[in-house]
Amino acid sequence: MLRRLRRRLARPDLADVRDRIRTIPADAHRLPFGDGTFDAAVMVTVLPELADKAAALREVRRVLRDGGHLADTESVIDPNFMRYGRVRALGAEAGFDVAPRSGHWASYTACMYRHDL
């Protein structure tokens, strides 16, 4: 995936954004960033592919600041599609406040928020 992104970024029409994007290979279960580094994170048909989904979500939560959010998009075209109820349960288990899904049951985004007390 990183190779594909790097190839796309090499296109002349993306010259204005190329210098603002860094690609960093990392394991979703051990992200190489400090606590509270990011305001937001996005995953698109990633969660079903991960070996330890709960651990990966805990790790994403760790690198989000208080008030930060994760948008997880899933689609039935993914052979490992996860229904919203399962994603919601995993998010809650990881300590996120999970909002109602946006979209249809077959293609939706689950927004999860980190709120520290």
For each residue, the residues with C-beta under 8 A, 3 or more apart:
1: 4 5
2: 5 6 23 25
3: 6 7
4: 1 7 8
5: 1 2 8 9 23
6: 2 3 9 10 23
7: 3 4 10
8: 4 5 11 14
9: 5 6 14 17 18 21
10: 6 7 14 18
11: 8 14
12: 15
13:
14: 8 9 10 11 17 18
15: 12 18
16:
17: 9 14 20 21
18: 9 10 14 15 21
19:
20: 17
21: 9 17 18
22:
23: 2 5 6
24: 32
25: 2
26: 30 31 32
27: 30 31
28: 31 46 50 56 59 60
29: 50 51 52 55 56 59
30: 26 27 59
31: 26 27 28 59 60 62 63
32: 24 26
33: 37 38 63
34: 37 63
35: 62 63
36: 63 64 65 66 68
37: 33 34 63 64 65
38: 33 41 63 64 65 68
39: 64 65 68 69
40: 64 68 69 70 71
41: 38 60 63 64 68 69 70 71
42: 70 71 72 73
43: 46 47 60 70 71 72 73
44: 72 73
45: 48 49 73 74 75 78
46: 28 43 49 50 72
47: 43 50 53 56 57 72 74 82 87 90
48: 45 53 74 78 80 81 82
49: 45 46 80
50: 28 29 46 47 53 56
51: 29
52: 29 55 56
53: 47 48 50 56 57 90
54: 57 58 90 93 94
55: 29 52 58 59
56: 28 29 47 50 52 53 59 60
57: 47 53 54 60 61 70 90 91 93 94 96 112
58: 54 55 61 62 94 95
59: 28 29 30 31 55 56 62 63
60: 28 31 41 43 56 57 63 64 70 94
61: 57 58 64 70 94 95 96 112 114
62: 31 35 58 59
63: 31 33 34 35 36 37 38 41 59 60
64: 36 37 38 39 40 41 60 61 68 69 70 114
65: 36 37 38 39 68 114
66: 36 114 115 116
67: 113 114 115
68: 36 38 39 40 41 64 65 113 114
69: 39 40 41 64 111 112 113 114
70: 40 41 42 43 57 60 61 64 91 96 111 112 113 114
71: 40 41 42 43 109 110 111 112
72: 42 43 44 46 47 87 91 109 110 111 112
73: 42 43 44 45 107 108 109 110
74: 45 47 48 78 81 82 84 87 107 108 109 110
75: 45 78 81 106 107
76: 81 106 107
77: 81 107
78: 45 48 74 75 81
79:
80: 48 49
81: 48 74 75 76 77 78
82: 47 48 74 86 87
83: 86 87 105
84: 74 87 88 101 105 108 110
85: 88 89
86: 82 83 89 90
87: 47 72 74 82 83 84 90 91 98 110
88: 84 85 91 92 98 101 110
89: 85 86 92 93
90: 47 53 54 57 86 87 93 94
91: 57 70 72 87 88 94 96 98 110 112
92: 88 89 95 96 97 98
93: 54 57 89 90
94: 54 57 58 60 61 90 91 112
95: 58 61 92 114
96: 57 61 70 91 92 112 113 114
97: 92 112 113 114 115
98: 87 88 91 92 110 111 112 113
99: 102 110 111 112 113
100:
101: 84 88 108 109 110
102: 99 108 109 110 111
103: 107 108 109
104: 107 108
105: 83 84 108
106: 75 76
107: 73 74 75 76 77 103 104
108: 73 74 84 101 102 103 104 105
109: 71 72 73 74 101 102 103
110: 71 72 73 74 84 87 88 91 98 99 101 102
111: 69 70 71 72 98 99 102
112: 57 61 69 70 71 72 91 94 96 97 98 99
113: 67 68 69 70 96 97 98 99
114: 61 64 65 66 67 68 69 70 95 96 97
115: 66 67 97
116: 66
117:
